[in-house]
């Protein structure tokens, strides 16, 4: 076990293999740490889009038919 001080000045005891890994950690590992929040937000955005389209799609066709019928009726009344 090795004592390590973090950014706040707190000392913690960690295994030597963890300390060695953190010291030798490359750019790919640091990028991987930041990918998890990105994918979560993307999944949430995709789910929101799917939900939105599933909610709106059943309303689009009846509203189109209603507007189309009203326009047709209005044009017939003009003649």
N, C-alpha and C positions, 0 to 999 in steps of 0.2 A: 504494500500500500504506500501511496505517495501523497503528501499534502500539496494541494493546489489552491491558489488564491484566485478568486473570480474578480470580475470588474468592480463589484461592490466592496471588495476588501475582505470578503468572507473566506475563511479557510475550510476546505473540505478534503476528505480523504478519499482517493480514487485508486483503483488498481493500476499498476504500472502499465499494463497493456493498453488501458484506456487513455492514459496520459500520452503514451508513445503514439497511438493512433491519432489523437487530436493534434499532436505536434506535426505529424507527417501528412495530415489530411490535405488532399489536393483540391483543385478548383472544382472538379466534377462532384466530389462529395459535398462541397459547400453549395453548389447549384442544386443538388438533390434535396438539400434541406429546405430550399425555398420553393420547390415544385409542388409540394403537398397543398399549400393554401391556394395555389393557382388552379390546380385541377378541381378542387372543391368548388371554387367560384364558377368555373366553367360548367361543371355538372349542374350547379344550381341554375345557371343561366339557361342551359339546354332544357332542363325540366320546366322552367318557367315558360319558355317558348312553346314547348309541347302542350303544357296545360292551357296556355292562352289560345293556341290554335284549336285544341279540342273543345274549348269553351265557346269560341267565336264561330267555328265552322258550322255547327247546327243552326246558328242564327243567320248566316249569310244567305243561304238558299231561300228560306221563306221570305226574308226581307227583299231579296232580289225579285222574287215572284210577285210580291205585293206591289213594289214600285213599278215593275213592268206592267202589271194589270192596271194600276192607276194611270200610268201614262197612256196605255192603250184606251182606257175609258175616256180620258180627257180628249184624246185625238178623235175618238168617235163622236163626242159631243160637239166638237168644232165643226163637223161636217153638216 
